Amino acid sequence: MIEEQYDMLLELQKIDIDIDEEEKKKRNLPLTIEGITKKIQGLKDSLKNKNENYKNLQVKLKRVELDLTEKSNKIEKHQEDLYGGKISDIKELKQIQKVIANYKEEKDSIEEDVLDLMEEMEDLNKSIDHLNEDLKVKEKEFKKRKEEMDLASLIIEKNMNSFNIKREEILNKITDSRLLKEYEHLRKEKSGK
């Protein structure tokens, strides 16, 4: 009779170990997607920053293009003065030529700035496209892992229910309450539950 009770306690212990393992699996499930979630957030943050940088470059480009238009208009106006025949004083003509030369230098510098900005924007745009692609891949991976996690969670729940039913059946078969209390006490001490 007592041997039978001990055998049932051993069986109960095996089931309790199985239940503990299933509970551990369930606790660890969110960790499987936590890393992906962090990567997705990192990509979104990076994408947001790059998009803001791109908008700032667009604004800067507009300003530089306005400067370029202004310089071109000034050059054109002074060239009209120079070649219009209204000015005949040599000193004044030389002064206008100097002003035109200065404006042309400034215009050349601005044109280089425009090209640099356009190149920077193109590189940034490529980077944004790559980030968008990476984000799509990570979101697909997240969705797949989430589905796997949900399925695993259902399986774990099913297993735990099955183990709990078996546990109840065994508990009902154990008639020695002192032995059962001692087992539960040892189990709590050992596992901290």
Secondary structure, DSSP 8 states (H G I E B T S, - for coil): -HHHHHHHHHHHHHHHHHHHHHHHHHHHHHHHHHHHHHHHHHHHHHHHHHHHHHHHHHHHHHHHHHHHHHHHHHHHHHHHHHHSS----HHHHHHHHHHHHHHHHHHHHHHHHHHHHHHHHHHHHHHHHHHHHHHHHHHHHHHHHHHHHHHHHHHHHHHHHHHHHHHHHHHHH---HHHHHHHHHHHHHHH--
